[in-house]
Amino acid sequence: MSGMTLHQVYAALKLKPPSTMADAPVLKFEVDSRLVGAGDVFIALAGVRSDGHDHAASAVENGARLLIVQRDLPQLSIPQIKVDECLIALA
């Protein structure tokens, strides 16, 4: 378990959560969409062989409750935090 909540994730990134977002525990942070479970945060890392953004829909299907992305994914209907660099956000 990560020990964080959704609102704490926003705070760690120096952002304010949407007023409509209920606070909830984050079970874990995951960069592999195949390993995402209910309540996880998926971080869409862009790698040499694969771009996590291409697998974000799979992460949502697996139960992700928040996405951290570098580009907007409007086709996905869960909250997304857009950052300049996902790897830095993960750190």
C-alpha positions in Angstrom: 0.0 0.0 0.0 1.3 3.5 -0.9 0.1 5.2 2.3 -1.1 8.2 0.2 -4.5 9.5 -0.8 -5.6 11.0 -4.1 -5.5 14.5 -2.6 -2.0 13.9 -1.3 -0.8 12.9 -4.8 -2.1 16.3 -6.1 -0.4 18.1 -3.2 2.9 16.3 -3.8 2.8 17.6 -7.4 2.0 21.0 -6.1 -1.5 20.9 -7.6 -5.0 21.3 -6.2 -7.4 18.4 -6.8 -10.7 19.1 -8.6 -13.4 20.2 -6.1 -15.5 17.3 -7.3 -12.9 14.7 -6.6 -13.5 12.6 -3.5 -10.4 11.7 -1.5 -9.6 8.0 -1.5 -6.6 5.9 -0.7 -4.1 5.1 -3.4 -3.2 1.5 -3.2 0.0 1.7 -5.3 1.7 3.5 -8.1 2.2 1.5 -11.2 4.0 2.0 -14.6 2.9 -1.4 -16.1 -0.7 -1.3 -17.2 -0.9 -5.1 -16.9 -0.2 -4.9 -13.2 -2.7 -2.1 -12.4 -5.5 -3.0 -9.9 -8.5 -1.3 -8.5 -7.5 1.9 -6.7 -4.0 2.3 -8.3 -2.4 5.3 -10.0 -1.1 4.6 -13.4 2.0 6.6 -14.5 2.3 6.7 -18.3 6.1 6.5 -18.8 7.4 6.8 -22.3 10.1 4.3 -22.8 12.4 3.2 -25.6 10.2 0.2 -26.6 6.8 1.3 -25.4 4.9 4.5 -24.5 2.7 4.1 -21.4 0.1 6.5 -22.9 -0.7 3.8 -25.5 -1.6 1.4 -22.6 -3.5 3.9 -20.4 -6.9 2.5 -21.5 -5.9 -0.9 -20.3 -4.9 0.6 -17.0 -8.3 2.2 -16.7 -10.0 -1.2 -17.5 -7.9 -2.8 -14.8 -9.1 -0.3 -12.2 -6.8 2.7 -12.2 -8.4 5.6 -10.4 -6.0 8.3 -11.5 -3.6 8.7 -14.5 -0.4 10.7 -14.5 0.3 11.6 -18.1 2.4 13.9 -20.3 -0.3 14.4 -22.9 -4.1 14.7 -22.6 -6.1 11.4 -23.1 -9.6 12.8 -23.5 -11.0 9.5 -24.5 -10.5 8.2 -20.9 -13.0 9.4 -18.4 -11.0 9.2 -15.2 -9.0 12.0 -13.6 -5.7 12.8 -15.2 -2.8 14.9 -14.0 -0.8 16.3 -16.9 2.9 16.8 -16.1 5.9 17.8 -18.1 7.8 14.6 -17.3 6.2 11.5 -15.9 9.5 10.1 -14.6 10.1 13.2 -12.5 6.5 13.0 -11.2 7.1 9.4 -10.2 10.3 10.4 -8.3 
